[in-house]
Amino acid sequence: MDGQANLKRVLGKWDLVGLGIGAIIGAGIFVLTGQAAAVYAGPAIVISFILSGIVCALAGLCYAELASMLPVAGSAYTYARASMGNFMAWIIGWDLILEYFFASSTVAVGWSGYFVSFLKEFGIAIPSYLSSSPFGFNHQYGWYLTGSLINLPAMAIIAIVSGLLILGIRESAKANAVIVFLKLSVIFLFIIFGTPHIIADNWIPFIPDNTGDFGHFGWSGIARGAAVIFFAYIGFDAVSTAAQEAKNPQKDMPFGILGSLAICTIIYILVALVLTGIVNYTLLDVPDPIAVGVDTVGVSLSWLSPFIKFGALAGLNSVILVMLMGQSRILYAMSRDGYLPKVFSKLHSTYHTPYVNTIILGIFGMMIAGVFPIGILGELVSIGTLLAFALVCMAVVILRRSDPLKPRAFKVPWVPFIPILGTLASVAQMASLPKDTWIRLVIWMAIGLLIYYFYSRKRIGRYHSGSHTDISEHFEDGV
């Protein structure tokens, strides 16, 4: 194994759009849309998607500028290091570990639900005690035991995807392109054939009355729904982690980021309208809401049910692939810069992939997916994503002042207005998340601070005093 090999530049702009769609179109449509509608927003989940899409557009513009300016692996971590220094780089890097690590596990749990449902179409039943989390969580009553032992399908899919990622980014991108085609085909079938079965009464009231608790229906429910489903928009963030593997990152990264975001936002809105139109939102708090929607229509759409479930499996599989890929590249970048042990920047001599990262992430991802419920994992990913977005938006403002002459193939318009608005919007959505989610974020960041002060801070000083190049040199090498 050769730790000094370089990541291969093999991805074109449409590969990057495919990676973005592969990450974005997944749990947001196939799992979280129904759950957020049932618990928080009702049919007004459509407005939640619009709000989240606007916030993502603001952050996406900032990601596009920074990705074209700093085309190296690491995503927001790299941008924070270039603009805010070592400490903030560690903070955002540790936050991204939370975001991506739990994202793959979250989606694996959703994949398990559709897998079990798909097998039932053929008379194959996986016992619930082997296909669901042993722990459950209710925001009113707290943790409880479900009676299950472990979620084996969720663990299995992470193991399979991890093996694919070790083989290489080119092979992973090709597999992802096929998967994206399959799941988009299924989604369009659902929109086209589901639209005639919409019952307008299911949209009344479009904004259900608030229950008296913040975040449960009404406008506060729309805001919380937007924050919860924000998890579904992290795909364009994952695109930026592949900057060092893009053929022409200055031009292709903005295209991949903004193109995938625009396409997926439109699809989300259409699916949410059709889903809440064909089935009452109160029935959608299930692991497979689109399948439930199709089954509710009855015989006229029964033929579509197995296709929906197969498409969901393919779609969720591609999200897991992109999330694990993004996480391994972030660990690679942090190790390369001295924040983490050098073993995390070691590349496979044949496949030129960070195989050690992928193996470690696969093992821990399997453990998390096997025992925790999707709701808790999804909220952790959402708050981690929003924090990353806020810091990336501020990084644009800082770099415009500190390094105004650096070449930028893409520039955010109306700076500092757009980045500041993106920061405020991200923070506002974070404030809409439950208190328990904030507590878990604080605990996670506290652990990160301990690691930084007792391990990383001293290593960075020694590492940078040697032969390590600075961020500008990474930029020049990447070009």
PABALO-447369 format. One line per field, with one value per residue (C-alpha): residue number from 1; chain; x, y, z. Coordinates in nm, 2 decimals. Layout:
<sites>
nr = [NUM_...]
kette = [A_...]
X = [X_...]
Y = [Y_...]
Z = [Z_...]
</sites>
This chain:
<sites>
nr = [1_2_3_4_5_6_7_8_9_10_11_12_13_14_15_16_17_18_19_20_21_22_23_24_25_26_27_28_29_30_31_32_33_34_35_36_37_38_39_40_41_42_43_44_45_46_47_48_49_50_51_52_53_54_55_56_57_58_59_60_61_62_63_64_65_66_67_68_69_70_71_72_73_74_75_76_77_78_79_80_81_82_83_84_85_86_87_88_89_90_91_92_93_94_95_96_97_98_99_100_101_102_103_104_105_106_107_108_109_110_111_112_113_114_115_116_117_118_119_120_121_122_123_124_125_126_127_128_129_130_131_132_133_134_135_136_137_138_139_140_141_142_143_144_145_146_147_148_149_150_151_152_153_154_155_156_157_158_159_160_161_162_163_164_165_166_167_168_169_170_171_172_173_174_175_176_177_178_179_180_181_182_183_184_185_186_187_188_189_190_191_192_193_194_195_196_197_198_199_200_201_202_203_204_205_206_207_208_209_210_211_212_213_214_215_216_217_218_219_220_221_222_223_224_225_226_227_228_229_230_231_232_233_234_235_236_237_238_239_240_241_242_243_244_245_246_247_248_249_250_251_252_253_254_255_256_257_258_259_260_261_262_263_264_265_266_267_268_269_270_271_272_273_274_275_276_277_278_279_280_281_282_283_284_285_286_287_288_289_290_291_292_293_294_295_296_297_298_299_300_301_302_303_304_305_306_307_308_309_310_311_312_313_314_315_316_317_318_319_320_321_322_323_324_325_326_327_328_329_330_331_332_333_334_335_336_337_338_339_340_341_342_343_344_345_346_347_348_349_350_351_352_353_354_355_356_357_358_359_360_361_362_363_364_365_366_367_368_369_370_371_372_373_374_375_376_377_378_379_380_381_382_383_384_385_386_387_388_389_390_391_392_393_394_395_396_397_398_399_400_401_402_403_404_405_406_407_408_409_410_411_412_413_414_415_416_417_418_419_420_421_422_423_424_425_426_427_428_429_430_431_432_433_434_435_436_437_438_439_440_441_442_443_444_445_446_447_448_449_450_451_452_453_454_455_456_457_458_459_460_461_462_463_464_465_466_467_468_469_470_471_472_473_474_475_476_477_478_479]
kette = [A_A_A_A_A_A_A_A_A_A_A_A_A_A_A_A_A_A_A_A_A_A_A_A_A_A_A_A_A_A_A_A_A_A_A_A_A_A_A_A_A_A_A_A_A_A_A_A_A_A_A_A_A_A_A_A_A_A_A_A_A_A_A_A_A_A_A_A_A_A_A_A_A_A_A_A_A_A_A_A_A_A_A_A_A_A_A_A_A_A_A_A_A_A_A_A_A_A_A_A_A_A_A_A_A_A_A_A_A_A_A_A_A_A_A_A_A_A_A_A_A_A_A_A_A_A_A_A_A_A_A_A_A_A_A_A_A_A_A_A_A_A_A_A_A_A_A_A_A_A_A_A_A_A_A_A_A_A_A_A_A_A_A_A_A_A_A_A_A_A_A_A_A_A_A_A_A_A_A_A_A_A_A_A_A_A_A_A_A_A_A_A_A_A_A_A_A_A_A_A_A_A_A_A_A_A_A_A_A_A_A_A_A_A_A_A_A_A_A_A_A_A_A_A_A_A_A_A_A_A_A_A_A_A_A_A_A_A_A_A_A_A_A_A_A_A_A_A_A_A_A_A_A_A_A_A_A_A_A_A_A_A_A_A_A_A_A_A_A_A_A_A_A_A_A_A_A_A_A_A_A_A_A_A_A_A_A_A_A_A_A_A_A_A_A_A_A_A_A_A_A_A_A_A_A_A_A_A_A_A_A_A_A_A_A_A_A_A_A_A_A_A_A_A_A_A_A_A_A_A_A_A_A_A_A_A_A_A_A_A_A_A_A_A_A_A_A_A_A_A_A_A_A_A_A_A_A_A_A_A_A_A_A_A_A_A_A_A_A_A_A_A_A_A_A_A_A_A_A_A_A_A_A_A_A_A_A_A_A_A_A_A_A_A_A_A_A_A_A_A_A_A_A_A_A_A_A_A_A_A_A_A_A_A_A_A_A_A_A_A_A_A_A_A_A_A_A_A_A_A_A_A_A_A_A_A_A_A_A_A_A_A_A_A_A_A_A_A_A_A_A_A_A_A_A_A_A_A_A_A_A_A_A_A_A_A_A_A_A_A_A_A_A_A_A_A_A_A_A]
X = [0.00_0.12_0.04_0.19_-0.04_-0.27_-0.65_-0.74_-0.90_-1.17_-1.50_-1.67_-1.94_-2.22_-2.06_-2.07_-2.43_-2.50_-2.32_-2.53_-2.86_-2.74_-2.71_-3.00_-3.27_-3.30_-3.41_-3.57_-3.83_-3.85_-3.86_-3.85_-4.11_-4.39_-4.26_-4.21_-4.56_-4.72_-4.54_-4.47_-4.62_-4.90_-4.95_-4.76_-4.44_-4.43_-4.36_-4.10_-3.92_-3.93_-3.78_-3.51_-3.44_-3.40_-3.15_-2.97_-2.95_-2.79_-2.54_-2.49_-2.38_-2.11_-2.01_-1.97_-1.74_-1.52_-1.51_-1.40_-1.14_-1.01_-1.05_-0.91_-1.07_-1.23_-1.53_-1.63_-1.34_-1.09_-1.27_-1.27_-0.90_-0.82_-1.04_-1.07_-0.75_-0.67_-0.92_-1.23_-1.11_-1.11_-1.46_-1.61_-1.42_-1.55_-1.90_-1.87_-1.78_-2.11_-2.30_-2.16_-2.11_-2.46_-2.61_-2.50_-2.63_-2.96_-3.02_-2.92_-3.21_-3.45_-3.31_-3.38_-3.75_-3.80_-3.59_-3.81_-4.12_-3.98_-3.92_-4.27_-4.38_-4.23_-4.35_-4.02_-4.05_-3.76_-3.85_-3.89_-3.65_-3.38_-3.47_-3.54_-3.37_-3.36_-3.39_-3.67_-3.71_-4.01_-3.95_-4.22_-4.13_-3.76_-3.58_-3.75_-3.68_-3.86_-3.81_-3.59_-3.24_-3.06_-3.12_-2.93_-3.03_-2.91_-2.57_-2.55_-2.60_-2.32_-2.08_-2.16_-2.13_-1.80_-1.66_-1.76_-1.60_-1.27_-1.26_-1.24_-1.42_-1.46_-1.63_-1.84_-1.95_-2.05_-2.26_-2.41_-2.50_-2.70_-2.87_-2.96_-3.13_-3.33_-3.46_-3.54_-3.74_-3.94_-4.00_-4.13_-4.36_-4.50_-4.56_-4.72_-4.94_-5.01_-5.13_-5.47_-5.54_-5.50_-5.79_-5.80_-5.96_-5.63_-5.48_-5.74_-5.63_-5.31_-5.15_-5.30_-5.36_-5.08_-5.13_-5.01_-4.66_-4.39_-4.30_-4.61_-4.81_-4.90_-4.62_-4.38_-4.44_-4.35_-4.02_-3.94_-4.03_-3.79_-3.51_-3.58_-3.59_-3.28_-3.10_-3.23_-3.04_-2.68_-2.61_-2.45_-2.23_-2.11_-2.02_-1.77_-1.58_-1.48_-1.32_-0.97_-1.11_-1.28_-1.13_-1.19_-1.29_-1.30_-1.58_-1.73_-1.78_-2.02_-2.21_-2.23_-2.34_-2.60_-2.73_-2.80_-2.96_-3.20_-3.31_-3.37_-3.56_-3.82_-3.85_-3.90_-4.18_-4.37_-4.34_-4.46_-4.76_-4.86_-4.79_-5.00_-5.26_-5.32_-5.30_-5.39_-5.07_-5.17_-5.10_-4.74_-4.54_-4.39_-4.05_-4.19_-4.44_-4.44_-4.51_-4.79_-4.93_-4.93_-5.09_-5.36_-5.47_-5.55_-5.56_-5.51_-5.16_-5.08_-4.85_-4.63_-4.57_-4.28_-4.12_-4.14_-3.98_-3.71_-3.64_-3.63_-3.37_-3.16_-3.20_-3.12_-2.82_-2.67_-2.71_-2.52_-2.25_-2.21_-2.22_-1.95_-1.74_-1.77_-1.68_-1.37_-1.25_-1.29_-1.09_-0.83_-0.80_-0.79_-0.52_-0.32_-0.32_-0.21_-0.53_-0.57_-0.33_-0.15_-0.31_-0.63_-0.45_-0.32_-0.43_-0.46_-0.17_-0.40_-0.73_-0.60_-0.88_-0.86_-0.93_-0.84_-1.10_-1.36_-1.31_-1.32_-1.63_-1.80_-1.75_-1.88_-2.16_-2.28_-2.29_-2.49_-2.73_-2.79_-2.91_-3.04_-3.38_-3.39_-3.55_-3.27_-3.00_-3.18_-3.20_-2.83_-2.74_-2.97_-2.82_-2.46_-2.54_-2.69_-2.39_-2.16_-2.36_-2.35_-1.97_-1.92_-2.13_-1.91_-1.60_-1.69_-1.71_-1.38_-1.19_-1.33_-1.16_-0.84_-0.76_-0.95_-0.71_-0.73_-0.88_-1.25_-1.40_-1.74_-1.84_-2.13_-2.34_-2.42_-2.15_-2.18_-2.56_-2.61_-2.36_-2.49_-2.85_-2.74_-2.58_-2.88_-3.12_-2.91_-2.90_-3.27_-3.34_-3.11_-3.31_-3.62_-3.48_-3.57_-3.37_-3.25_-3.08_-2.90_-2.78_-2.64_-2.46_-2.31_-2.19_-2.04_-1.86_-1.73_-1.57_-1.42_-1.27_-1.10_-0.95_-0.83_-0.66_-0.50_-0.40_-0.45_-0.33_0.02_0.04_-0.06_0.23_0.49_0.34_0.33_0.69_0.80_0.74_0.37_0.25_-0.01_-0.35_-0.25_0.00_-0.28_-0.48_-0.20_-0.13_-0.50_-0.52]
Y = [0.00_0.34_0.63_0.89_0.81_1.08_1.07_1.02_1.30_1.10_1.28_1.50_1.76_1.52_1.26_1.53_1.61_1.23_1.21_1.50_1.35_1.02_1.17_1.41_1.19_0.92_0.93_1.27_1.14_0.77_0.81_1.15_1.32_1.11_1.11_1.49_1.54_1.31_1.45_1.81_1.99_1.79_1.87_2.19_1.98_2.12_2.46_2.30_2.17_2.52_2.68_2.42_2.46_2.84_2.79_2.53_2.76_3.02_2.78_2.61_2.94_2.96_2.60_2.66_2.95_2.78_2.45_2.64_2.83_2.54_2.22_1.97_1.70_1.79_2.00_2.26_2.15_2.26_2.59_2.66_2.58_2.83_3.11_3.06_2.88_2.55_2.56_2.63_2.38_2.11_2.23_2.20_1.88_1.72_1.84_1.69_1.36_1.38_1.47_1.21_0.93_0.93_1.01_0.68_0.49_0.69_0.60_0.24_0.21_0.35_0.11_-0.18_-0.08_-0.09_-0.41_-0.59_-0.46_-0.55_-0.91_-0.94_-0.89_-1.24_-1.40_-1.37_-1.24_-1.12_-1.13_-0.79_-0.87_-0.91_-0.61_-0.31_-0.12_-0.26_0.10_0.35_0.72_0.94_1.31_1.30_0.98_0.93_0.60_0.26_-0.10_-0.22_-0.59_-0.63_-0.77_-0.59_-0.44_-0.69_-0.56_-0.21_-0.35_-0.56_-0.28_-0.07_-0.36_-0.41_-0.04_-0.01_-0.29_-0.11_0.21_0.04_-0.07_0.30_0.62_0.56_0.23_0.38_0.67_0.43_0.22_0.54_0.66_0.34_0.37_0.74_0.65_0.37_0.58_0.88_0.66_0.52_0.86_1.00_0.70_0.78_1.14_1.07_0.78_0.91_1.26_1.14_0.98_1.30_1.37_1.74_1.68_1.53_1.88_2.03_2.18_2.24_2.38_2.19_2.38_2.38_2.13_2.38_2.25_2.43_2.24_2.03_2.17_2.53_2.75_2.63_2.28_2.39_2.54_2.23_2.01_2.22_2.16_1.79_1.72_1.93_1.60_1.53_1.82_1.73_1.58_1.89_1.91_1.56_1.67_1.92_1.64_1.49_1.81_1.65_1.38_1.62_1.66_2.04_2.14_2.51_2.48_2.14_2.18_2.47_2.30_1.98_2.15_2.39_2.16_1.87_2.10_2.26_1.93_1.77_2.06_2.05_1.67_1.70_1.95_1.74_1.42_1.59_1.72_1.39_1.19_1.41_1.43_1.05_0.96_1.15_1.28_1.11_0.77_0.85_0.80_0.48_0.36_0.33_0.62_0.62_0.25_0.31_0.59_0.35_0.07_0.31_0.39_0.02_-0.21_0.06_0.13_-0.20_-0.28_0.02_-0.10_-0.34_-0.08_0.19_-0.04_-0.14_0.22_0.32_0.04_0.16_0.53_0.48_0.26_0.55_0.78_0.55_0.53_0.90_0.96_0.70_0.84_1.19_1.09_0.89_1.19_1.42_1.19_1.17_1.55_1.59_1.32_1.48_1.81_1.65_1.66_1.28_0.99_0.94_0.60_0.79_0.94_0.61_0.52_0.17_0.10_-0.04_0.14_0.48_0.50_0.57_0.21_0.23_0.50_0.31_-0.01_0.17_0.38_0.07_-0.12_0.17_0.26_-0.10_-0.08_0.25_0.14_-0.19_-0.05_0.31_0.44_0.66_0.96_1.02_0.97_1.20_1.49_1.46_1.47_1.78_1.98_1.89_1.98_2.32_2.41_2.32_2.54_2.84_2.82_2.78_3.09_3.29_3.15_3.32_3.66_3.60_3.48_3.77_4.00_3.81_3.68_3.89_3.82_3.44_3.31_3.23_3.05_3.11_3.40_3.44_3.75_4.02_3.95_3.99_3.99_3.63_3.46_3.64_3.56_3.19_3.19_3.34_3.10_2.80_2.91_2.98_2.62_2.48_2.67_2.48_2.14_1.97_2.04_1.68_1.72_2.03_1.84_1.56_1.81_1.98_1.65_1.55_1.88_1.86_1.52_1.68_1.97_1.72_1.54_1.86_2.00_1.68_1.53_1.73_2.07_1.95_1.73_2.01_2.22_1.94_1.83_2.18_2.25_1.97_1.91_1.97_2.22_2.49_2.52_2.74_2.47_2.21_2.45_2.49_2.12_2.04_2.27]
Z = [0.00_-0.09_0.14_-0.10_-0.40_-0.53_-0.58_-0.94_-1.15_-1.33_-1.27_-1.53_-1.46_-1.52_-1.30_-1.03_-1.10_-1.08_-0.74_-0.62_-0.73_-0.59_-0.25_-0.25_-0.40_-0.14_0.22_0.17_-0.08_0.02_0.40_0.56_0.34_0.49_0.84_0.85_0.70_0.96_1.26_1.19_0.88_0.72_0.35_0.41_0.40_0.05_0.20_0.42_0.11_-0.05_0.26_0.28_-0.09_-0.05_0.24_0.03_-0.27_-0.05_0.09_-0.25_-0.41_-0.13_-0.18_-0.55_-0.51_-0.25_-0.44_-0.76_-0.55_-0.35_-0.56_-0.30_-0.10_0.23_0.15_0.42_0.63_0.37_0.33_0.70_0.73_0.45_0.59_0.97_1.08_1.24_1.53_1.32_1.07_1.34_1.45_1.11_1.03_1.35_1.26_0.92_1.07_1.26_0.94_0.70_0.95_1.08_0.73_0.59_0.89_0.88_0.51_0.58_0.83_0.57_0.31_0.55_0.58_0.20_0.16_0.40_0.23_-0.11_-0.01_0.11_-0.25_-0.32_0.00_0.19_0.54_0.75_1.12_1.27_1.55_1.29_1.07_1.31_1.58_1.94_2.07_2.00_2.09_2.15_2.22_2.48_2.67_2.58_2.50_2.51_2.41_2.09_2.15_1.84_1.84_1.55_1.21_0.99_0.65_0.74_0.85_0.53_0.29_0.45_0.43_0.06_-0.03_0.16_-0.04_-0.37_-0.25_-0.19_-0.56_-0.67_-0.74_-1.11_-1.05_-0.78_-1.00_-1.28_-1.04_-0.90_-1.25_-1.32_-0.98_-1.03_-1.37_-1.20_-0.91_-1.12_-1.35_-1.06_-0.91_-1.24_-1.28_-0.93_-1.02_-1.36_-1.25_-0.90_-1.01_-1.15_-0.81_-0.61_-0.38_-0.30_0.04_0.15_0.12_0.36_0.58_0.39_0.71_1.00_1.32_1.58_1.86_2.12_2.11_1.91_1.60_1.58_1.28_1.21_1.09_1.36_1.23_0.88_1.02_1.21_0.91_0.70_0.96_0.98_0.61_0.56_0.59_0.24_0.09_0.18_-0.16_-0.31_0.00_-0.08_-0.43_-0.30_-0.11_-0.45_-0.58_-0.59_-0.82_-1.07_-1.41_-1.42_-1.07_-1.12_-1.38_-1.30_-0.92_-0.94_-1.22_-1.02_-0.70_-0.83_-1.11_-0.88_-0.62_-0.87_-1.02_-0.69_-0.53_-0.81_-0.78_-0.40_-0.44_-0.70_-0.50_-0.18_-0.36_-0.51_-0.19_0.04_-0.23_-0.27_0.10_0.42_0.59_0.92_0.76_0.65_0.96_0.83_0.70_0.34_0.29_-0.09_-0.10_0.14_-0.08_-0.38_-0.18_-0.06_-0.41_-0.46_-0.76_-1.03_-0.90_-0.74_-1.04_-0.94_-0.58_-0.65_-0.88_-0.61_-0.36_-0.60_-0.69_-0.33_-0.26_-0.55_-0.45_-0.09_-0.19_-0.39_-0.09_0.13_-0.14_-0.17_0.21_0.28_0.00_0.13_0.49_0.38_0.18_0.48_0.70_0.43_0.41_0.79_0.82_0.54_0.73_1.05_1.25_1.25_1.24_0.91_0.86_0.76_0.45_0.33_-0.02_-0.17_-0.41_-0.68_-0.64_-0.51_-0.26_0.12_0.20_0.57_0.62_0.43_0.63_0.96_0.86_0.74_1.06_1.28_1.04_1.06_1.44_1.44_1.17_1.35_1.68_1.65_1.51_1.19_1.36_1.61_1.34_1.09_1.33_1.42_1.05_0.99_1.27_1.16_0.81_0.90_1.12_0.82_0.59_0.83_0.85_0.48_0.41_0.66_0.50_0.17_0.34_0.52_0.21_0.00_0.25_0.34_-0.01_-0.27_-0.56_-0.55_-0.88_-0.85_-1.15_-0.99_-0.76_-0.53_-0.63_-0.38_-0.12_0.18_0.16_0.02_0.25_0.56_0.47_0.42_0.76_0.94_0.76_0.86_1.22_1.22_1.10_1.36_1.62_1.50_1.59_1.92_2.24_2.26_1.92_2.04_2.35_2.14_1.92_2.22_2.36_2.02_1.99_2.35_2.27_1.96_2.16_2.40_2.11_1.95_2.27_2.39_2.05_1.73_1.83_1.91_1.61_1.38_1.50_1.45_1.12_0.97_1.08_0.85_0.48_0.48_0.22_0.30_0.16_-0.13_-0.24_-0.23_-0.45_-0.70_-0.71_-0.76_-1.06]
</sites>
